[in-house]
């Protein structure tokens, strides 16, 4: 199957060259569309969030993508999208000093030393993050994506009538959105981004806007819902409403989801520990995004557990919202647009 050049974004965000650029995030529960117009300043042009039917079939996903496009009102068909989860793996590796071209040649032969996939089944890309002159090495991010996942994703986009401009990785799309958010703020801090979705939590640790560590944890808001469902013998819809509806006190809610939340925080702690052992640096600030980050009390819970300043992150900060009505419509939704925003910022670069 022919598909557009597969490109990963590792930072170094460029301003979109197109007058408008579109990002499409196909999640496990919903499809998010964001179109950003560049007219000297960045402005939200169109957006939509459409749930995927419960059967999660291919046809349901395609239908949700079509609905997202129609609901948004966008006339564009060019889009940047992303894959992630277990179909993508990232490795941060030190290599002897070499050029990017030499790295690509080296990986074609030696990739099986670093990637636990059959090299014939993946698409590889890499980026030099920094040169360690004193050690005569380069620090490199190597990413592999399964071809089947890439082909499947692009076929969905095309069947929905879209023209895929490029394919990114959701973790790095989040980094792109954060780089825009960061702007002129201090570049020296070590930030952790926690994007808590329905089924996955993406972790990125950065120095300023430079990626130093990334990982996907297969725990998300759905696990909290299932925990409530099992403990209270409720169906999933009722458990989801209870989780989001605020009818339980924070103490009661956390008692119901305790084991799932502890599992997630345990995995986050392992990631932080690994990073700190590798770099001899400590995470100085945590930013929360993703639809499931809106769980009441979660921010304070994380800050208390890690003893690290923890802040909510609005991926649309710094992007002009055209009206108060749209700003109101986005309340409670914008946290889940992080990937789509990062993709729209990536599109056209």
Secondary structure, 3 states (H helix, E strand, C coil): CCCCCECCCCCCCCCCCCCEEEEEEECCCEEEEEEEEECCCEEEEEEEEEECCCCCCHHHHHHHHHHHHHHHCCCCCEEEEEECHHHEEEEEEEEECCCHHHHHHHHHHHHHHCCCCCHHHEEEEEEEEEEEHHHCEEEEEEEEEEHHHHHHHHHHHHHCCCEEEEEEEHHHHHHHHHHHHHCCCCCCCEEEEEEECCCCEEEEEEECCEEEEEEEECCCHHHHHHHHHHHHCCCHHHHHHHHHHCCCCHHHHHHHHHHHHHHHHHHHHHHHHHHHHHHCCCCCEEEEECHHHHCCCHHHHHHHHHCCEEEECCCCCCCECCCHHHHHHCCCCHHHHHHHHHHHHHCCC
